[in-house]
Amino acid sequence: TLHYITILAVLPLMNLSLCTLSIKERATPDYMPFRRVIYCFYRLEAAQGVQTFSSPGYPTGYPAKSRCQWQIRASEENVIVLKFPFFHIEDDCFDDFVSIYDSLSPDDSQAITEKCGQRPPSNPLEVASSGNIMLINFITDTETQRPGFEAEYKAIPKTQVMRCGGVLSDKEGTFTSPRYPAFYPPAVDCKWTIQVCNTPFLPVKFNMFRIKEPGVDVRKCHKDYVEIMGTKYCGEMSSLAVTSISNSLTVIFHSDESYTDKGFSAHYSAYDPSNPCPNTFACRSGLCVGKELKCDGWNDCGDMSDETQCKCAKDQFACDNGLCKPKFWECDGVNDCGDWSDEKQCSCEENEWRCGDGECLPQDVVCDSKRDCDDGSDEASCKSCKSQSCALFFFFKCKDGECVNKVNAECDRVNDCSDESDEVGCGCGTRPYKLNRIVGGQNAAFGEWPWQVSLAYQTTGHACGASILSETWLLSAAHCFATFDTNYGVPSNWQTYSGMQDLYKFDGVQQRSLKRIITHPDYNRMTFDYDIALLELSKPLEFTNTIQPICLPASSHVFPAGMSCWITGWGALREGGQKAQILQKASVKIINDTVCNVVTEGQVTSRMLCSGFLMGGIDACQGDSGGPLACFEESGKWFQAGIVSWGEGCARRNKPGVYTRVTKLRDWIKKETGI
Ligand code: 4AZ
């Protein structure tokens, strides 16, 4: 069943000029029999004056399942400039996106950019073509009502857009990529020669540097780049500074035919020995750092000289050693000052009890068989006692219904339940293999993390991590499977590798295909809430010294803030970087929930927990998802506290990793697997 609704004239192949539009509507019988896809197509001619177009239904809201195209042409000596004064579509580019091409066909090798989400009017998206043609595609999938976009386009002389580079001889100056802060055009080359008299050094600082392109290794920068003194720079950098030890310097900028970005803005200033850091702070080491970085709690100079002799601000904690740290780091279980002073004064009044989240309550709340602290810590450390009531959250519930008031009673090698059910199913969490990136981690030894699994998608190889729960069940993250592309949810498209250390070595490795993928029914693709999946193997694993299950914590299990746990995976070794070949491990600390909520700006739910370091530097990254956050209990076993889920970038300051909280979903795991 195919029918067309034609609005205005049709047929894109006819040589039609301004604003010719055809909308086709047709059924898509493959996966949504009753959903129609709306197609629209426009041909526009750019002139010197600004003209506009907008997404269908703007500003009320664009329809789901639409495929719209705008082809823009200009006369030969011109290029096309396109600006979006208003842009608000779905946040997830998997669902809805705008892609812009430096050609008339949607050819990836000539893509200028692809965008989704919302942009503030202060930072509108603005791009330029390298020639006299441009194509805009708008693809939508979701039903969510978003206004769409408004676009302005015009033709400008090619010579004006491509103008860049030159000789700079003033004592100081600023230069930028072409059309900055708009996106630079594709296929442009610029060269700046800075030559200043009477200066021994010539420092150049990039205040903004964004030359990001999909599929580019920032160590190679084989596509768009800035080149200074023989080194190519690309990607996104918050602080790039280069100093020439002469009075001249050449800066080259190159953009290829595909994908452009905001580019850069750079400032140079001739070196004055009497004022080596004009308008910045002079570190003892000779480095200049932004004045605002002085006394901010971070060692920006590298020698701590920006963090000494500080008068702490109101929102800062004064460490005993003279450092200032953000106040919300106080009493979070992490030694931020370096001398523990931020963790020392954490007690309450003498007759009070301090809950794990810092709240002070009267002492008699402790072990009164009532949960007074939000985290249950007032009852968690009580002596083991058998209780008649099972109302308490942290009580371990035995199989026969008896409750044990003991923290983390399960699998601790002590029989606490009279039916001994707390020690049943505990053949987990041990590392029998006797041995003689994660960002900021180290290579793991063979057999060191026997529950770690690599999940490989079709022919593209390792995509996510998982952990072994039993011979037939693995635990992973829902977002590895529930994506825009339904193929990721098909079990036969995946292979699992257990007992692996090196992604290219298969000795001792057991490969299994998947029989079933169960993602949590409440998994939310926007918020990553309930990011958990259970994978049933098509054939049981045979446990060996290097293939073992990890223990699942009871829903009452407490992993206190400050506890050190381990993350493992073959994910990217740094943000935007390549995945690891050898399994990486890193130790991270459980972060207090209040702090977690502050640093994620309220984006965590009770199904999530934060772990890592607010200082940054050590974290899970892309490709580690689905892997375990494993914690060693003194009783001698490893328990899985979390599943690698999300985070803002990787290993950034104040942006710890966010994990699915396994205890919260323990009952769901039991319901689905019987484990
Ligand atoms: C990811 O993209 C991802 N830094 C996983 C973990 C983190 C960030 C991203 C945490 O799979």
Boltz pocket constraint, residues with backbone or C-beta under 6 A from the ligand:
constraints:
  - pocket:
      binder: B
      contacts: [[A, 619], [A, 620], [A, 621], [A, 622], [A, 623], [A, 624], [A, 625], [A, 644], [A, 645], [A, 646], [A, 647], [A, 648], [A, 649], [A, 650], [A, 651], [A, 655], [A, 656], [A, 657], [A, 658]]
      max_distance: 6.0
